[in-house]
Amino acid sequence: MNVKFFPIILMALDVLASIVYFCNGDIKKGLYWFFAFGLTYTVPF
């Protein structure tokens, strides 16, 4: 089993949250979740 399973799930949720906020016009929260994805990507990988 891959140890990095949880970070992949978390990154998917970050990207999905970012898309939802961007579609609703909330740029600040969309960027927040997009950068959360970036941080989640850089730490375990």
N, C-alpha and C positions, 0 to 999 in steps of 0.2 A: 504494500500500500504506500502511496506517495505521501510523504510527510507534509507537503505543501498544499494539501487539499483545502484546509481552512482559509489560507490567504487567497486562494483562487476564488472561493465562494464570496469572500469579503470584497474582493476587487470587482466581481460581477455585480454585487449589490451596490457598490459605490458608483459604477458606471450607469446602472439603471436609475439610481436616484438622481444622478446628474442629468440624464436625459429627461426625466420627468420634470425637474425644475426648469430646465431650459425650454421645454415645450410649454410650460405654464408662464413663461416670461420672467421668471425670477433668476436673473443672471448671477447675483451674488451667491445664492445657495447652490446654483448649478456649478459655479466655479469652485465652491467649497468642496463639493463632493467629487469633482473632477480631480482636484489637487489631493484629496484624501486617497483617491485611487493611485495617484502618482507616488505618494508616500508609502502606501501599502505595497506597491510594486518594488520600490527601492530597498525596503528593509529585508524581506526574506529572499529576494532574488539577487 
